[in-house]
Each structure stands twice: as C-alpha cells, then as structure tokens.
C-alpha cells in the first residue's frame, strides 16, 4: 500500500511561507484531528527581506477565503488600497523638467475587451486624442484624483473599482502567522534547519534543527528564500538564470516618512524609469516605500543611491538604504519528488508588476487543490504543476520584458541594449511582429492561467506608444457607433466616480477607525 501523506512541513516563514501554510491548512482542514497537519518551521533570527509591498486583486479572494477581517488586516499591516501602476518616463527619452506617463489599472477595461475590444477603435482615432488608458477605463482618472476604490459603506472585499493592496510585508507575515496558528490549525516551530535527510529513493523524510531536534513529515514545501535549503541544498535542482533577458541585478530600498499626517497617499504604485533602471514608490499608511531596481553593468552603486535620493526628495535625508542583490531566474523544476518550492526558492523576477505574492498564491492554491494524499498519486500532479509554473514564469518574463523592449528611450546604453532583438524572448518577439499590424485579441491568450492577460498587454503596448499600422484591416472594424457609445460611457462613469468616491487617505483613516461592514 502506498504511503499516505498526513503531515506537511513548510520550511521558511515570511510572506511565502505563511501564505502557503495558511492556504494549505484552510484547504486541507488542519483544524480537524484526522486531516492533513501543516507545520511551519522558521528561523528566529533570519530577517525577512520585506520589500514585496505590492499585491494583485487575487489577494482579496485569498484573505476572504482564509476568514481574515479586511479592516483588521489593513490596520495591522499598514495597508492601503492599490488600484494599479503608473509608469513614468518609460515610453520615450524624457525632456528636461518634463515627464510623461500611463497607467496599468486594475479595473482592466470599463467594458470588457473580451466582449468588445475597443483597442482598434482607439487606434483609428475614434476616442480623439486621449491616451489609451484614459479612453477605455475610469480607474486612471480615479488614480489621478487620488480617490479610493470604494466607500466606507461598501462591504468588506467588495469594490466599486477593482483593487488590491499596498502593505508592510514584515507585518503581513506576522499577521498571517498569528491568524493561521490561532484559527487554521498551523503549528509553528522556531528553529534553524541545519540538515535535510533523504531516504534511499531521494525523498525527503525529515529536517534537523538546532533547537527543535528532528522534524519528520510526509511532504515538504521549500519557502526558505534564496537559500533554497530543500529544493537546491538537498535535492540539487538547478537554477536557470534570465539575466540575458532582464538585466537588473540589484535593488536598494528605503522607508521615507510623509511630510505630514495628512499628506495624500497615492492609490497606485509609481514606477519611474531612470538611466539604468527604475524606482518604485509605494504609499503605505504611515510612510512611503521607495526603491531603485537597476543593473550594475550600467551604473555604480554610488550613482544608484544618488538617483534614489534625488527621486525621494528631502525627506530621505539621513535615512538608511538597504541593498538587495537580485538573482533573476527560476528552477529547472518547482516540484521534485515530495518537495515543492514556492516563493524565492522557486523563482524570482524583478518586482516591476508586483507578481511575486500573486505567484505564491497561485502556487499554494494549485498545490492545495491538487494535493496528493499518497506518494503513488504524486507523479501526475508533479508533472502538471511543473508544466503549469514553467509556463507562468515564462509568460511573466515576457510581460516584464515588454516594458523595456518597446521603449523609444535613446538616452543610455541600458535602454538601447534592452531593445536589442537578441535580448527578447522568441515568444514575445513573435507576438510583437503580429501586433504591429493587428491589435491583440483573446486568441493571443489561449492558456487559462496566463498571469498577464489581454487587457494588461493592451495597456502597456499603447501606453508605451507601440508602433501600429492597422490600415489594411480598417474595414474589419465597422462598429463605430457602438465604440463611440462605450467611450462616452467611460466619460460618464468618470463624472459619477468623481462625485461618489472619497479621497484615498480619508478612506484609509475611516477603515482603520471603523473597519468595513460585513456582507
């Protein structure tokens, strides 16, 4: 009879470890005595990297499924609402003292492009001279005005405009630890893993620790970050680098206070392109998280720090900067025998589109949903998981590279080299060739679990002023009256939202004070 899997050990804490443990424990009903027991072992003295402060709307569903009170979560994690990202100075070489930008909002298109694709009508000038993001969606307008995505009377997890969160990653891990141990049945062990023990067939049977002895389990999840204690240290699964596609290898970060307690909080991530990389700017309740992601092949650490401090402004004077090496790439396999790697032990891509926490969610959800209860049932799920996540990571690399390789910036070697054909994945290059004369459609996205879908590509392509000539297909787009009505509806929605939605900081202060009504 095949061995039954009754115990799961998650190695490593942080957001990846605690989110994975929470999702598994909820799905596998760890509060029940006869269910799968989820245990997490984490080091008491290894700090969390803690710069993954942006999330996707999927986190709302995840937290709701875990039974988390949204108001409590936001209050305890310094969280604010995120409605998208604004990309500043990416499309063209910036002029002195001037900037241009576009949004990648989370409310993808006011009228779903899967029902009616407005992109070709925008390309043909049917929306006048408006930028694409402003013509087809209201959320860019909401972000410009600094409005929240809902009202204080809107029930928890419901939205008027789609949203996710900006959060303090260190506090989020602690919040999940408290919630999952108190309410979901996760057992916590604080100790350093010193060794990993395998059986004769190469399966992990236990880990040794410095203070908690040997911990046995039937299945293991490696959330140990860049150390990859299990998937690499014990199982020797190779790391595939992607530095020939995505050049950035370093990040520096700081926490910048607001000038005053009533300073407006941006309701979107601000990603600003610079000479050798880009800065992120994330507004939490009590501070901004600001950082610079760059390539050391094109600039020095000293110059990078100067760029970051110049961007952050006077409030950054005297604030300590953290330096974080970035090793971009992913494992040859994510699941091997009775071990799955999730988080940075599995893969890491630069934080441009804040996909890290989403891919942790996706990995944990698939593992939980497909969880094999016996060793014999594992091989099929392992193969399916590896195929799925190799595709997800390849697609993520394509989408992040898109932001660089269609830029018209000519001011530094960094931007010129990012556009060289040899640095562009073949899959992306093929799509871009087709899209020069034919707007993207749903048929370009035939995999149900692609992380970045049609709407995301449309916002970036046309926000970046991608060169398109669809004159030969002009006759195929004859629904001018319907397109005009939809463009007009966006304008009407802008007027309504301007009147109805509160300021973002005003909303956050009320959420912290009163919470949000339950459904």
C-alpha positions as CSV (number, residue, x, y, z in Angstrom):
1,X,0.0,0.0,0.0
2,X,1.3,3.5,-0.9
3,X,2.4,5.7,1.9
4,X,-0.3,8.2,3.0
5,X,0.6,11.9,3.3
6,X,-0.6,13.1,6.6
7,X,1.9,15.8,7.5
8,X,3.2,18.8,5.6
9,X,6.2,20.8,6.7
10,X,6.7,24.3,5.3
11,X,10.4,25.3,5.7
12,X,10.7,29.1,5.9
13,X,8.4,31.9,7.1
14,X,8.0,35.3,5.5
15,X,5.1,36.1,3.2
16,X,5.7,33.0,1.1
17,X,5.9,30.6,4.0
18,X,2.9,31.9,6.0
19,X,0.7,32.5,3.0
20,X,1.4,28.9,1.7
21,X,0.8,27.4,5.2
22,X,-2.4,29.3,5.6
23,X,-3.8,28.3,2.2
24,X,-2.8,24.6,2.7
25,X,-4.2,24.5,6.2
26,X,-7.5,26.0,5.2
27,X,-7.9,23.7,2.1
28,X,-6.7,20.6,3.9
29,X,-8.7,21.4,7.1
30,X,-5.8,21.2,9.5
31,X,-8.1,22.1,12.5
32,X,-9.6,18.6,12.2
33,X,-7.7,15.8,14.0
34,X,-8.0,13.4,11.1
35,X,-6.9,15.9,8.4
36,X,-3.5,16.8,7.0
37,X,-1.4,18.6,9.6
38,X,0.5,21.7,8.4
39,X,3.6,22.7,10.3
40,X,5.9,25.6,9.6
41,X,9.5,25.9,10.8
42,X,11.2,29.3,10.6
43,X,14.4,30.8,11.8
44,X,14.1,33.0,14.8
45,X,17.0,35.2,13.6
46,X,16.9,35.5,9.8
47,X,15.3,38.8,8.8
48,X,12.5,38.9,6.2
49,X,13.5,40.8,3.0
50,X,10.2,42.7,3.3
51,X,10.2,44.8,0.2
52,X,7.3,43.0,-1.6
53,X,4.7,45.6,-0.7
54,X,2.5,45.4,-3.9
55,X,-0.2,42.8,-4.5
56,X,-2.8,41.7,-7.0
57,X,-6.6,41.6,-6.5
58,X,-6.4,37.9,-6.1
59,X,-5.2,38.5,-2.5
60,X,-8.7,39.9,-1.6
61,X,-10.2,36.5,-2.5
62,X,-7.4,34.6,-0.7
63,X,-7.8,36.6,2.5
64,X,-11.6,36.3,2.4
65,X,-11.3,32.5,2.0
66,X,-8.9,32.4,4.9
67,X,-11.5,34.2,7.1
68,X,-9.5,37.3,7.6
69,X,-11.2,40.5,8.6
70,X,-10.3,43.0,5.9
71,X,-10.3,46.1,8.2
72,X,-8.2,44.3,10.8
73,X,-5.7,43.1,8.2
74,X,-5.3,46.6,6.8
75,X,-4.9,48.2,10.2
76,X,-2.3,45.7,11.4
77,X,-0.3,45.7,8.2
78,X,-0.2,49.5,7.5
79,X,-2.1,48.6,4.3
80,X,-3.6,50.9,1.7
81,X,-5.6,50.3,-1.4
82,X,-3.8,49.8,-4.7
83,X,-5.6,50.5,-8.0
84,X,-2.8,49.9,-10.5
85,X,0.6,51.2,-11.5
86,X,1.6,54.4,-13.1
87,X,4.7,54.2,-15.4
88,X,6.6,57.4,-15.7
89,X,9.1,58.2,-18.4
90,X,9.2,54.6,-19.9
91,X,8.0,55.3,-23.4
92,X,10.4,58.0,-24.6
93,X,13.5,59.8,-23.6
94,X,12.3,62.4,-21.1
95,X,12.7,66.1,-21.8
96,X,14.3,68.2,-19.1
97,X,11.8,69.1,-16.3
98,X,9.1,67.2,-18.1
99,X,7.6,63.8,-17.8
100,X,5.0,61.6,-19.5
101,X,3.2,58.6,-18.1
102,X,0.5,56.0,-18.5
103,X,-1.4,53.7,-16.1
104,X,-1.9,49.9,-16.0
105,X,-5.1,50.0,-13.9
106,X,-6.6,47.0,-12.1
107,X,-10.1,47.7,-13.4
108,X,-9.0,46.4,-16.8
109,X,-11.5,48.0,-19.2
110,X,-14.8,49.5,-18.3
111,X,-16.5,47.3,-20.9
112,X,-14.6,44.1,-21.1
113,X,-12.4,43.8,-24.2
114,X,-13.4,40.2,-24.4
115,X,-16.9,41.3,-25.3
116,X,-15.9,44.3,-27.4
117,X,-12.3,45.2,-28.0
118,X,-12.0,49.0,-28.0
119,X,-8.3,48.9,-28.9
120,X,-8.7,49.0,-32.7
121,X,-11.2,51.9,-32.5
122,X,-8.8,53.8,-30.3
123,X,-6.0,53.2,-32.8
124,X,-8.2,54.5,-35.5
125,X,-8.8,57.7,-33.6
126,X,-12.4,57.2,-32.5
127,X,-11.6,58.4,-29.0
128,X,-10.0,61.6,-30.1
129,X,-6.6,62.4,-28.6
130,X,-7.0,60.7,-25.3
131,X,-4.3,58.2,-24.1
132,X,-5.5,54.6,-24.3
133,X,-5.8,54.1,-20.5
134,X,-7.9,57.2,-20.2
135,X,-10.1,56.4,-23.1
136,X,-11.1,52.8,-22.2
137,X,-11.1,52.8,-18.3
138,X,-12.1,55.1,-15.5
139,X,-9.6,53.9,-13.0
140,X,-6.8,56.1,-14.4
141,X,-9.0,59.1,-13.8
142,X,-9.7,57.9,-10.2
143,X,-5.9,57.5,-9.6
144,X,-5.2,60.9,-11.0
145,X,-7.6,62.4,-8.5
146,X,-6.3,60.4,-5.6
147,X,-9.6,58.8,-4.9
148,X,-10.2,55.4,-3.1
149,X,-11.7,52.4,-4.9
150,X,-14.8,52.2,-2.7
151,X,-16.7,53.9,0.0
152,X,-16.6,53.2,3.7
153,X,-20.1,51.8,3.4
154,X,-19.0,49.3,0.7
155,X,-18.9,45.8,2.3
156,X,-15.5,44.2,3.1
157,X,-13.8,42.8,0.0
158,X,-16.4,44.4,-2.3
159,X,-15.2,47.0,-4.8
160,X,-16.5,49.9,-6.8
161,X,-13.2,50.0,-8.7
162,X,-11.1,46.8,-8.6
163,X,-8.3,46.9,-6.1
164,X,-5.5,45.1,-4.3
165,X,-3.3,46.4,-1.5
166,X,0.0,48.0,-0.7
167,X,1.2,46.5,2.6
168,X,4.1,46.2,5.0
169,X,5.5,42.8,4.1
170,X,7.1,42.2,7.5
171,X,3.9,42.9,9.4
172,X,1.9,40.9,6.9
173,X,3.9,37.7,7.6
174,X,3.4,38.2,11.3
175,X,-0.3,38.8,10.8
176,X,-0.7,35.6,8.8
177,X,1.4,33.7,11.4
178,X,-1.0,34.8,14.2
179,X,-4.1,34.1,12.1
180,X,-3.1,30.7,10.8
181,X,-1.9,29.3,14.2
182,X,-4.9,30.6,16.1
183,X,-7.6,29.8,13.6
184,X,-6.4,27.5,10.8
185,X,-4.5,24.8,12.8
186,X,-1.0,25.6,11.6
187,X,1.7,24.5,14.0
188,X,4.7,26.9,14.4
189,X,8.3,25.9,15.3
190,X,11.0,28.5,15.7
191,X,14.4,26.9,14.9
192,X,17.1,26.9,12.2
193,X,17.2,24.0,9.8
194,X,20.7,22.5,9.9
195,X,20.3,19.4,7.7
196,X,17.9,17.7,5.4
197,X,17.6,13.9,5.5
198,X,16.7,11.8,2.4
199,X,15.7,8.1,2.1
200,X,17.3,5.7,-0.4
201,X,14.9,6.8,-3.2
202,X,15.8,10.5,-2.8
203,X,12.6,11.6,-1.0
204,X,12.9,14.0,2.0
205,X,12.0,12.3,5.3
206,X,12.9,14.9,7.9
207,X,14.9,18.0,8.7
208,X,17.3,18.5,11.6
209,X,17.2,21.7,13.5
210,X,19.4,23.5,16.1
211,X,16.9,23.7,18.9
212,X,13.8,21.6,18.0
213,X,15.5,18.3,17.1
214,X,14.5,16.3,14.1
215,X,11.1,17.2,12.4
216,X,9.5,14.4,10.4
217,X,7.0,14.9,7.7
218,X,5.5,13.2,4.6
219,X,5.6,16.3,2.3
220,X,7.7,19.4,2.3
221,X,7.4,22.9,0.9
222,X,10.5,25.0,0.5
223,X,9.9,28.6,1.3
224,X,13.4,29.3,2.5
225,X,14.0,32.0,0.0
226,X,17.2,32.4,-1.9
227,X,18.9,29.8,0.3
228,X,16.6,27.1,-1.2
229,X,17.5,24.7,1.6
230,X,15.4,21.8,0.2
231,X,15.0,22.2,-3.5
232,X,18.6,23.1,-4.1
233,X,20.5,22.3,-1.0
234,X,19.2,18.8,-0.6
235,X,17.6,17.9,-4.0
236,X,20.1,19.8,-6.2
237,X,17.6,21.2,-8.7
238,X,19.3,23.8,-10.9
239,X,18.6,27.5,-11.2
240,X,18.0,28.9,-14.7
241,X,19.2,32.5,-15.0
242,X,17.4,35.0,-17.1
243,X,19.9,37.8,-17.0
244,X,20.3,37.8,-20.8
245,X,16.6,39.0,-21.0
246,X,16.1,41.0,-17.8
247,X,19.3,42.9,-16.9
248,X,18.6,44.3,-13.4
249,X,20.6,42.6,-10.7
250,X,20.4,45.0,-7.7
251,X,17.8,46.8,-5.7
252,X,18.2,49.5,-3.0
253,X,15.3,50.5,-0.8
254,X,14.4,52.9,2.0
255,X,11.4,53.9,4.0
256,X,10.5,57.6,3.7
257,X,8.2,59.4,6.1
258,X,5.4,61.6,4.9
259,X,5.8,65.4,5.3
260,X,2.7,65.5,7.5
261,X,0.0,63.3,8.9
262,X,-2.5,64.5,6.2
263,X,-0.2,64.1,3.2
264,X,-2.2,62.4,0.4
265,X,-1.5,58.7,-0.2
266,X,-1.1,57.6,-3.8
267,X,-3.6,54.8,-4.6
268,X,-1.2,53.3,-7.2
269,X,2.4,52.2,-7.4
270,X,4.5,54.8,-9.2
271,X,7.2,53.2,-11.3
272,X,9.6,55.8,-12.8
273,X,12.2,54.9,-15.4
274,X,15.8,56.2,-14.9
275,X,19.1,55.9,-16.7
276,X,19.9,52.3,-15.6
277,X,16.6,51.0,-14.1
278,X,13.5,52.3,-12.4
279,X,12.3,53.4,-9.0
280,X,9.2,52.1,-7.2
281,X,7.2,54.4,-4.9
282,X,4.5,52.8,-2.7
283,X,2.4,54.7,-0.3
284,X,1.5,52.9,3.0
285,X,-0.5,54.5,5.8
286,X,2.5,55.9,7.7
287,X,5.3,56.1,5.1
288,X,6.4,55.6,1.5
289,X,8.4,52.5,0.5
290,X,10.8,53.7,-2.2
291,X,13.5,51.8,-4.0
292,X,15.6,51.6,-7.2
293,X,16.0,48.5,-9.3
294,X,19.0,48.7,-11.6
295,X,21.7,46.9,-13.5
296,X,25.2,47.1,-12.0
297,X,26.6,46.6,-15.6
298,X,25.3,50.1,-16.5
299,X,25.7,52.1,-13.3
300,X,27.6,52.2,-10.0
301,X,26.1,51.7,-6.5
302,X,27.1,55.2,-5.6
303,X,25.3,56.7,-8.6
304,X,22.3,54.5,-8.0
305,X,22.0,55.8,-4.4
306,X,22.2,59.4,-5.7
307,X,19.4,58.7,-8.2
308,X,17.2,57.2,-5.5
309,X,17.8,60.1,-3.0
310,X,17.2,62.7,-5.7
311,X,13.9,61.0,-6.5
312,X,12.8,60.5,-2.9
313,X,13.4,64.2,-2.1
314,X,14.4,66.0,1.1
315,X,12.5,63.6,3.4
316,X,15.0,60.9,2.5
317,X,18.0,62.8,4.0
318,X,19.8,60.7,6.6
319,X,17.6,57.6,6.0
320,X,19.5,54.3,5.8
321,X,19.4,52.4,2.5
322,X,19.2,48.7,2.2
323,X,21.0,46.9,-0.7
324,X,19.4,43.7,-2.0
325,X,21.1,41.5,-4.6
326,X,18.7,40.2,-7.3
327,X,19.3,36.8,-8.8
328,X,16.6,36.6,-11.5
329,X,15.6,33.2,-12.7
330,X,13.7,30.1,-11.8
331,X,14.2,26.4,-11.0
332,X,14.5,23.8,-13.7
333,X,11.7,22.1,-11.7
334,X,9.5,23.5,-9.0
335,X,8.2,20.2,-7.7
336,X,10.6,17.3,-7.2
337,X,9.6,14.0,-5.5
338,X,7.9,15.1,-2.2
339,X,9.0,18.7,-2.2
340,X,7.6,21.9,-3.8
341,X,9.4,25.2,-3.9
342,X,7.3,28.3,-3.6
343,X,8.4,31.9,-3.4
344,X,12.1,33.0,-4.0
345,X,13.3,29.4,-3.6
346,X,11.3,28.6,-6.8
347,X,11.8,31.7,-8.9
348,X,12.4,35.4,-8.7
349,X,11.6,38.1,-11.2
350,X,12.1,41.8,-10.7
351,X,9.2,43.5,-8.9
352,X,8.0,45.7,-11.8
353,X,4.5,44.3,-12.0
354,X,4.3,43.1,-8.4
355,X,3.8,39.5,-9.4
356,X,5.7,37.8,-6.5
357,X,2.9,37.5,-3.9
358,X,0.4,36.5,-6.7
359,X,2.7,33.7,-7.8
360,X,3.0,32.5,-4.2
361,X,-0.8,32.5,-4.0
362,X,-1.1,30.6,-7.3
363,X,1.5,28.0,-6.3
364,X,-0.1,27.4,-2.9
365,X,-3.6,27.3,-4.4
366,X,-2.7,24.7,-7.0
367,X,-0.8,22.6,-4.5
368,X,-3.8,22.7,-2.1
369,X,-6.3,22.0,-4.8
370,X,-4.4,19.1,-6.4
371,X,-2.8,17.8,-3.1
372,X,-1.9,14.1,-3.4
373,X,-2.8,12.1,-0.3
374,X,-0.5,9.2,-1.3
375,X,3.0,9.0,-2.7
376,X,1.8,7.0,-5.6
377,X,-0.6,9.7,-6.6
378,X,2.2,12.3,-6.7
379,X,3.9,11.8,-10.1
380,X,1.0,13.1,-12.2
381,X,0.4,16.2,-10.1
382,X,4.1,16.9,-10.0
383,X,4.3,16.9,-13.8
384,X,1.2,19.0,-14.2
385,X,2.5,21.5,-11.6
386,X,5.9,21.9,-13.2
387,X,4.4,22.4,-16.7
388,X,2.0,25.0,-15.4
389,X,4.5,27.0,-13.5
390,X,7.2,26.9,-16.1
391,X,4.6,28.5,-18.5
392,X,3.6,31.0,-15.8
393,X,7.1,32.1,-15.3
394,X,8.0,32.2,-19.0
395,X,4.9,34.4,-19.6
396,X,5.8,36.7,-16.6
397,X,9.3,37.2,-18.1
398,X,7.8,38.0,-21.5
399,X,5.4,40.6,-20.0
400,X,8.1,42.3,-17.8
401,X,10.5,42.4,-20.8
402,X,7.7,44.1,-22.9
403,X,8.1,47.2,-20.8
404,X,11.7,47.6,-21.8
405,X,12.0,46.2,-25.3
406,X,9.4,48.5,-27.0
407,X,10.7,51.7,-25.3
408,X,11.9,54.5,-27.5
409,X,14.3,55.8,-25.0
410,X,17.7,56.6,-26.6
411,X,19.5,58.3,-23.7
412,X,21.6,55.5,-22.3
413,X,23.2,52.2,-23.3
414,X,20.9,50.5,-20.8
415,X,17.8,51.3,-22.8
416,X,19.4,50.7,-26.1
417,X,20.6,47.3,-25.1
418,X,17.2,46.4,-23.7
419,X,15.7,46.8,-27.2
420,X,18.3,44.5,-29.0
421,X,16.5,41.6,-30.7
422,X,18.8,39.0,-29.1
423,X,17.5,40.0,-25.6
424,X,13.8,39.5,-26.5
425,X,12.3,36.0,-25.9
426,X,11.2,34.4,-29.2
427,X,7.6,34.0,-27.9
428,X,7.4,37.8,-27.3
429,X,9.1,38.7,-30.5
430,X,6.6,36.6,-32.5
431,X,3.7,38.3,-30.8
432,X,5.1,41.8,-31.3
433,X,5.6,41.1,-35.0
434,X,1.9,40.2,-35.4
435,X,0.7,43.1,-33.3
436,X,2.4,45.7,-35.5
437,X,-0.5,45.2,-37.9
438,X,-3.2,43.5,-35.9
439,X,-4.3,44.6,-32.4
440,X,-4.0,41.8,-29.8
441,X,-7.2,39.7,-29.2
442,X,-8.3,37.0,-26.9
443,X,-6.9,34.4,-29.4
444,X,-3.4,35.5,-28.4
445,X,-4.0,34.3,-24.9
446,X,-5.1,30.7,-25.1
447,X,-3.9,29.4,-21.7
448,X,-6.4,29.9,-18.9
449,X,-3.7,30.5,-16.3
450,X,-1.6,33.1,-18.0
451,X,-0.7,35.6,-15.3
452,X,-0.9,38.6,-17.6
453,X,-3.9,38.7,-19.9
454,X,-5.1,40.7,-22.9
455,X,-6.1,43.8,-21.1
456,X,-2.7,44.1,-19.4
457,X,-0.9,43.9,-22.7
458,X,-3.1,46.5,-24.3
459,X,-2.4,49.0,-21.5
460,X,1.3,48.5,-21.8
461,X,1.6,48.4,-25.6
462,X,-0.4,51.5,-26.1
463,X,0.8,53.3,-23.0
464,X,4.3,52.7,-24.4
465,X,3.3,54.1,-27.8
466,X,3.9,50.9,-29.6
467,X,4.1,51.4,-33.4
468,X,1.0,50.0,-35.0
469,X,-0.5,50.3,-38.5
470,X,-3.9,48.7,-39.0
471,X,-5.0,50.5,-42.1
472,X,-5.1,47.3,-44.1
473,X,-7.6,45.9,-41.5
474,X,-9.6,49.1,-41.2
475,X,-12.7,47.6,-42.9
476,X,-12.9,44.9,-40.2
477,X,-13.7,47.5,-37.5
478,X,-17.0,48.9,-38.6
479,X,-18.8,49.2,-35.2
480,X,-18.1,52.9,-34.8
481,X,-21.4,53.8,-33.2
482,X,-21.0,51.0,-30.6
483,X,-17.4,52.1,-29.9
484,X,-18.4,55.7,-29.5
485,X,-21.1,54.8,-27.0
486,X,-18.6,52.8,-24.9
487,X,-16.1,55.6,-25.0
488,X,-18.8,58.0,-23.9
489,X,-19.8,55.7,-21.1
490,X,-16.3,55.9,-19.7
491,X,-16.7,59.7,-19.5
492,X,-20.0,59.4,-17.8
493,X,-18.5,56.9,-15.3
494,X,-15.6,59.4,-14.6
495,X,-18.2,62.0,-13.6
496,X,-20.1,59.7,-11.4
497,X,-17.0,58.3,-9.6
498,X,-15.6,61.8,-9.1
499,X,-18.7,62.7,-7.1
500,X,-19.1,59.3,-5.3
501,X,-15.6,58.2,-4.2
502,X,-13.8,59.6,-1.2
503,X,-10.2,60.6,-1.1
504,X,-7.8,57.7,-0.6
505,X,-6.3,58.9,2.8
506,X,-9.8,59.9,4.0
507,X,-11.0,56.3,3.3
508,X,-8.0,54.7,4.8
509,X,-8.4,56.6,8.1
510,X,-12.0,55.6,8.3
511,X,-11.2,51.9,7.6
512,X,-8.6,52.0,10.3
513,X,-11.0,53.5,12.8
514,X,-14.3,51.8,11.9
515,X,-13.4,48.7,9.9
516,X,-15.7,47.7,7.0
517,X,-19.2,46.4,7.0
518,X,-19.6,42.6,6.5
519,X,-21.7,41.2,3.7
